[in-house]
Amino acid sequence: MSPAGVPGRLEVSIEHKSYRAAAGGGLHVLGRLAFCLGGGEVGALVGPSGCGKTTLLRIIAGLDRDYRGSVALPDHGRLGMVFQEPRLLPWRTLEQNVRLAAPQATDAGLDTLFRALGLDAHRHHFPGELSLGQARRAALARAFAVEPDLLLLDEPFVSLDDALAARLREELAELVNRRPVTTLL
């Protein structure tokens, strides 16, 4: 991880990433991959299951540092991440989960965000009281509440029905348009 080179720009250059296989030996995952995303740009990683998309997002997020290459984050490098699973703490309400990630968030800011994501009526519910679609929107709210310079989304709409996934893509596009953020999904 290194500080940003060009303001608002994500710069990724991966030379090699591999894992040690359970049976011994190495499992090559990523090699010779380079791209840049300018401030406010949205990019998408597309490929079959197991091709390294999640691994690449984990490298960019700083969760995996065992690779050869470099990553330069935009501006201040404030990161919002949506994992494949919502990853909400079950003993905290939806609002508490969001505030844990973004303690600086104002009441007015959260009101706007929860309204935009259709979560206003659920902010005091626990994750076990939410549908999967609501939990995924809560994960989006948590990522946006930190006011990120870089937003990483790891298959945020997986396992949702087509209608809900389409609606969430529209909500995501609206949020990104409202506050331009470099976004990679």
Disulfide bonds with the S-S distance in Angstrom:
none
